Amino acid sequence: MKKEYFKKASRVILCVVLVATLNSCSGSSETENENSKENNLLENFETLNFKTFSQTRVAFGAGLSQTKINTFTLNDDNTNIKSIKMFINLDCPSVGCNIWDVYANISVKDKKTEKWFELGRFITPYGVDTSQLTRGIEIDVTDFKSLLEGQVELKGFIETWGADGWNLSVEFDFEQGIPDYPYYAVSEVMAYNTLSLAGVPYGSSTEGFDLTKSIGIPSNTFSTHLRTVISGWGHATPADSDGRGCAEWCFRTHKILINNEPTFTHELNPIGCGSNKINPQRGNWAPDRAGWCPGMAVPVRVDKFDKANSNNTFNFEYDFEDWVADGGTQSSQTGAYYAISTYVVVKSKTPIQPPVVSN
């Protein structure tokens, strides 16, 4: 009986092992098939290139303009877009490039609000083109992918005061892939950025400039962050102990308060003007400014919240470091100013509405 029992038991064990092995092989095959599908999917992703402004003359004077606006067709569906990069190239007109380092930016019009949203800001190099850069001045504009879809209206602005100016070209790379979230939405928090000197006065009265807002976040939000671009202008006094006037040269630390609490910090410190890839230039390009350099993009400052803030409303305030101007200047230009734009960006797994920003 024992021998017969062990024979039967051995047969059962053998069958179990065979079945388990077959299932394992089948599972392995299924896993390999799934991996193969994913690899094929990844291989099918590509980078889509869209050219917009092309050798567009931007200059100042009779028959010329510092601002160029046009409509372009971009990608028709950005839910599978992983990132969007903007590349800005400046070429010299036949009369040569403008000699000065000046404020410039590229904006997209929000069709719902009719407002211009600043995609990116840059400073022109002194009197030379951007040909030393492989693709031009590069700025990540993925935050605005909900606006960079289909027919879009773009604005190029260069604050040049010469009839020479620049020839402006702008293109975008849309990288397909698996995004962090398929749906984005963006709202303007504040924008005092039409000109370098149209920014918020520093060290003097800010009456007429609303630096406090209430921001309501949609209920289906999975991620929330702020996107700020800020650059200082002017050579106002009193200068710092190292002789730096404000706000182009003086190093400062500003804060964003959330519900009256200091939450994010913006340090306007050197970013390496002397190691600029566009060199040499024809002017005073090498000394460090406060957070920007001639021939470079002005840094984008991204401040991500620890929590999604879904279905939540919070108070926002931009708090400049204390400093009081005495009315003097180190140049012919008076006053200190911060040209600034801040946007709130939300992300979701489902279609999402822009945050509600109110005074």
Beta strands, then each sheet from edge to edge (+ up, - down):
strand 1: 47-51
strand 2: 56-58
strand 3: 67-73
strand 4: 81-91
strand 5: 103-109
strand 6: 116-123
strand 7: 137-140
strand 8: 151-158
strand 9: 166-176
strand 10: 183-192
strand 11: 200-201
strand 12: 212-216
strand 13: 223-233
strand 14: 235-236
strand 15: 246-247
strand 16: 252-258
strand 17: 261-268
strand 18: 301-304
strand 19: 313-319
strand 20: 337-348
strand 21: 356-358
sheet 1: 1+ 9- 2+
sheet 2: 1+ 9- 4+ 7-
sheet 3: 3+ 8- 5+ 6-
sheet 4: 10+ 20- 11+
sheet 5: 10+ 20- 13+ 18-
sheet 6: 17+ 16- 19+ 12- 21+
sheet 7: 14+ 15-
end
